[in-house]
Amino acid sequence: MTERNYTESQKMAIAWEEGPVVVLAGPGSGKTAVLTERIIRILEETPEDSFRILALTFTNKAAAEMAERITERVKDAISRVFIGTFHSFCAEVLRNHGSYAGIRPDYEIYSSTDDLNDIVDDLKKRYYHEVPGADVENLKILNAIQYFEKNLCLTEEDVDRVMPNTPYRKELKWFYFEYLQALETMNVLDFDALILYAYKLFTTKANIARIYRSTYRFINIDEFQDTNYGQYMLIKSLAGNKNNNLFIVADDDQVIYGWNGASHKRISEFKEEYRAELIQLNQNFRCPPEVIKLANRLISHNSGRTSGKKPLESMKEMTDGQAHLYYQCFSDETEEAEAVANLITRLQEENANDSICVLARNNRLLENAFNKAKEKKINCEKSKRKDEFETTYVLWMYLLLKLANRRTDEKILAQIVAIMDSENKVLDSDQLVLEAQLSNGDLLKALLPHIEKIIDDAPFFKSLRLNLCEGKDFLKFIDDAFSWSEKRINSIISEEHREQALQEFNLEKKAWKDFQRKLGYTYSLDEMTISTYMQEFAMTSKDVEPETGAVQFLTIHASKGKEFDHVILIGMVDDELPSFQSIKKGDDSPEMEEERRNCFVAITRAKKRLYLTYAKRYFGWSKRVSRFMGEMFRER
């Protein structure tokens, strides 16, 4: 699909001017191109205007792809567009105005559950001291806190409104408000708190909300069906009663994040509340017609869909004269995994440049198939979010940047000392804290002379001192640190260890550089502060894009937004897809409908061929073929 041959529905969406609209966009319908093209059109038609355009989505990858397309077409687009995730937008809002909500602009974002549990553990110690004999060990305190945050609880009345039925109401309320106080005292935010405090700002500071409403004249939300309550209320608090230029792109057939508060009802809620117009993009340019036929049959069994929704229409003409849909049954999970590995080998021999993905509903099945593929020496990767770097030099650089941003953080200092002491055994965190007290508590300055003795490289130390510690140019320090690290790794005597260390280092260096490149689509790097840089980095996974040619093994949730030439969906049995929990809830339950949407998302990733596999036994248990197979292959 090129820019010149959009369908009539796509043209209507691109040309949409003002007022609320829902663009109901099925899989493979070109929604990202439509959303991007609309933003470009508005920018090109208003070159002299000063208003900005806001575009929110759910992944950094999607935001970067949109931003790259727009900046390639429109000069100085950065000055007039903010494209990012909900969390990155809230981070930007709080950097500029968070002081009105108790948050200083140089706050740190905790992305690690371990860091959040450390706060909870400190609160537990205080609670036991204040309430001797209390027992809260079995309470899932962090889960409760995150539940209250997602529901935007700012007052005790808010907490009472959503409090679960539990005898520990008083305790959970205490921990929640003490946790929020701890965040403010430490000047730290977690992901849910970013949304909570931005919402607090918009709802309690009317003048600030007015600034944002007048600044962002057009608001665009991609993947709107994935919004939870907090994110939806944030949008409403931002738009207020005056700005209803809300361009919502969504698909109620792809709501698969119910565990995070997403709901297929949110689209109809928005449509009714804003009296929004509806544009349907139901033409699929991705999948073979056979796959579209299965998808339509499957999803028609869900009752909670948008009224009047059209079935998907296949626009792809397959001219290879081959079948594009296969399914097969095996005796057990071992035979299935063996067959999948053999299938991948054959596909790679026949179609060397085609992309291949193996999907499963859960990690246990995926791991089994992945291990078999590795045994067969297949180049494959299994994605997972990585919140921290793992190689010594890259982690050391990252922690130095964190300490440069938070000069008195003893926890970061201890992590740096642990890395450097693994080889040298010359640093003492307590001694460094005492030395720092003589220099206004600046732990980085206290650490500096000790680092000089260890790194033994005068030019690099000069860069560290001037560019990082004195704040001259932290981006130059990053480049110098990568060069110094690479030189150190190349000095490793053992060739085997050197090659392995270089490979691991280069992977994480690539992840770092990719982050920085994508960040440049939203911000001017030359004008960026180190606090902004580190806040954005905290919200970004530290893993690299999969190697070209590698077979990807993904859960269905991780495959959302992706597409592959060949998709192999394994484990098509009851208790796996649909899950055991949804079967317990019943055929007409919301849980079963979400499982059906999971299956719908999985099969519509396929561009050329779809393979469905299942076994009679899994891990010693007899299984029945998935009820979804019957729904897909049987006419209603």
HELIX and SHEET records of a PDB file:
HELIX    1   1 GLU A    8  ILE A   14  1                                   7    
HELIX    2   2 LYS A   31  GLU A   45  1                                  15    
HELIX    3   3 ASN A   60  ARG A   73  1                                  14    
HELIX    4   4 ALA A   77  SER A   79  5                                   3    
HELIX    5   5 PHE A   86  HIS A   97  1                                  12    
HELIX    6   6 GLY A   98  ALA A  101  5                                   4    
HELIX    7   7 THR A  113  GLU A  130  1                                  18    
HELIX    8   8 ILE A  141  LYS A  150  1                                  10    
HELIX    9   9 GLU A  156  VAL A  162  1                                   7    
HELIX   10  10 ARG A  169  MET A  186  1                                  18    
HELIX   11  11 PHE A  191  THR A  204  1                                  14    
HELIX   12  12 ALA A  206  THR A  215  1                                  10    
HELIX   13  13 PHE A  224  ASP A  226  5                                   3    
HELIX   14  14 TYR A  229  ALA A  239  1                                  11    
HELIX   15  15 ASP A  252  GLN A  254  5                                   3    
HELIX   16  16 GLY A  258  ASN A  260  5                                   3    
HELIX   17  17 LYS A  265  TYR A  274  1                                  10    
HELIX   18  18 PRO A  289  ILE A  299  1                                  11    
HELIX   19  19 GLU A  333  GLU A  350  1                                  18    
HELIX   20  20 ASN A  363  GLU A  375  1                                  13    
HELIX   21  21 THR A  392  ASN A  405  1                                  14    
HELIX   22  22 GLU A  410  ASP A  421  1                                  12    
HELIX   23  23 SER A  429  ALA A  436  1                                   8    
HELIX   24  24 GLN A  437  SER A  439  5                                   3    
HELIX   25  25 LEU A  443  ILE A  455  1                                  13    
HELIX   26  26 ALA A  458  SER A  463  1                                   6    
HELIX   27  27 LEU A  464  CYS A  469  3                                   6    
HELIX   28  28 PHE A  474  ASN A  490  1                                  17    
HELIX   29  29 GLU A  495  LEU A  519  1                                  25    
HELIX   30  30 LEU A  525  GLU A  527  5                                   3    
HELIX   31  31 ILE A  530  ALA A  538  1                                   9    
HELIX   32  32 ILE A  556  SER A  559  1                                   4    
HELIX   33  33 PHE A  580  LYS A  585  1                                   6    
HELIX   34  34 PRO A  590  ILE A  603  1                                  14    
HELIX   35  35 ARG A  627  PHE A  633  1                                   7    
SHEET    1   A 6 VAL A  81  THR A  85  0                                        
SHEET    2   A 6 ARG A  52  THR A  57  1                                        
SHEET    3   A 6 TYR A 216  ILE A 221  1                                        
SHEET    4   A 6 LEU A 246  ALA A 250  1                                        
SHEET    5   A 6 VAL A  21  ALA A  25  1                                        
SHEET    6   A 6 GLU A 277  LEU A 281  1                                        
SHEET    1   B 2 GLU A 108  ILE A 109  0                                        
SHEET    2   B 2 VAL A 188  LEU A 189  1                                        
SHEET    1   C 2 GLN A 283  ASN A 284  0                                        
SHEET    2   C 2 GLU A 313  SER A 314  1                                        
SHEET    1   D 6 LEU A 325  ASP A 332  0                                        
SHEET    2   D 6 ALA A 606  TYR A 618  1                                        
SHEET    3   D 6 PHE A 564  LEU A 569  1                                        
SHEET    4   D 6 ILE A 356  ALA A 360  1                                        
SHEET    5   D 6 VAL A 551  THR A 555  1                                        
SHEET    6   D 6 CYS A 380  LYS A 382  1                                        
SHEET    1   E 3 LEU A 325  ASP A 332  0                                        
SHEET    2   E 3 ALA A 606  TYR A 618  1                                        
SHEET    3   E 3 TRP A 621  SER A 622 -1                                        
END                                                                             
